[in-house]
């Protein structure tokens, strides 16, 4: 079994040399749209403009989204909510975005336990949002979002789960960059599944 197969990946060889960024899903900040790291947009995608993009989930299914720039910040906006709902993304899930060029991102989804979420491998796009966008990635006008009510206060349980997720970031980065052998991966999976860590 190859390393890619052991990790449950659907990417082609050489994926680990493609530009990547990660996000920890926090519903308060990421439910309607997701902020793309500024350094990623300025360095890797500096030639790109607002418009249509696609997210390819672990199932191989494709979701169409819009990428917008607002107040010098870049966001995955329209279509984002459908993506995270269809892929059962939950609070503190760890998402790794691999840029394949031409406004296409492959997304790996990990739970707070540090392993890929099996449910995401079965996800299907529930909304036919292809009519919203064109293949030529024309610019998309997206209405401005209004701020919501008062800020959410983080509970002790949410903080505990977030702390557990942050402890696993190093492991996830090793996993995503393919630096773990199949044997190391199996040991880590066992440790996380039994809660020994």
Residue pairs with C-beta under 8 A, 6 or more apart in sequence:
1 182
3 178
3 181
3 182
4 11
4 13
4 15
4 178
6 182
6 185
7 116
7 175
7 178
7 185
8 58
8 116
8 121
9 15
9 108
10 58
10 60
10 106
11 98
11 106
15 98
15 106
16 176
16 177
16 178
18 98
18 99
18 100
19 40
19 44
19 98
19 99
20 96
20 97
20 98
20 99
20 176
21 36
21 37
21 40
21 96
21 97
22 94
22 95
22 96
22 97
22 169
22 172
22 173
22 176
23 30
23 34
23 35
23 94
23 95
23 97
24 92
24 93
24 94
24 95
24 162
24 165
24 166
25 84
25 89
25 90
25 91
25 92
25 93
25 94
25 95
26 91
26 92
26 162
27 91
28 151
28 152
29 35
30 80
30 84
31 81
31 84
32 77
32 80
32 81
32 145
33 68
33 75
33 76
33 77
33 80
33 145
34 75
34 76
34 80
35 73
35 74
35 75
36 67
36 74
36 75
36 76
38 72
38 73
38 74
40 99
41 48
41 74
44 99
45 74
45 99
48 67
48 103
49 139
50 66
50 67
50 68
50 69
50 139
50 140
51 66
51 67
51 103
51 137
51 138
51 139
51 140
52 64
52 65
52 66
52 67
52 103
52 133
52 134
52 137
52 138
52 140
53 64
53 65
53 66
53 67
53 76
53 103
53 104
53 105
53 137
54 62
54 63
54 64
54 65
54 103
54 104
54 105
55 62
55 63
55 65
55 76
55 79
55 83
55 97
55 105
55 107
56 62
56 63
56 104
56 105
56 106
56 107
57 63
57 83
57 86
57 87
57 107
57 109
57 120
57 123
58 87
58 107
58 108
58 109
58 116
58 117
58 120
58 121
58 123
59 120
59 121
59 122
59 123
59 124
61 86
61 123
61 124
61 125
62 125
63 79
63 82
63 83
63 86
63 125
63 129
64 79
64 129
64 130
64 132
64 133
65 76
65 77
65 78
65 79
65 80
65 83
66 76
66 77
66 78
66 79
66 132
66 133
66 140
66 142
67 74
67 75
67 76
67 77
67 103
68 74
68 75
68 77
68 140
68 142
69 75
70 144
77 142
78 129
78 132
78 140
78 142
79 127
79 129
79 132
82 125
82 126
82 127
82 129
83 89
83 107
85 126
86 123
86 124
86 125
86 126
87 107
87 109
87 117
87 119
87 120
87 123
88 117
88 119
88 120
88 123
89 95
89 109
89 120
90 111
91 158
91 161
92 112
92 158
92 161
92 162
92 164
92 165
93 109
93 110
93 111
93 112
93 117
94 109
94 110
94 111
94 112
94 165
94 168
94 169
94 172
95 107
95 108
95 109
95 110
96 107
96 108
96 110
96 172
96 176
97 105
97 106
97 107
98 105
98 106
98 107
98 108
99 105
100 106
103 137
108 116
108 176
109 116
109 117
109 120
110 116
110 117
110 168
110 172
110 175
111 117
112 161
112 164
112 165
112 168
113 168
113 192
113 193
114 168
114 171
114 172
114 175
114 188
114 192
114 197
115 189
115 192
115 193
132 140
133 140
154 162
167 197
168 192
168 197
171 188
174 180
175 185
175 188
180 188
191 197
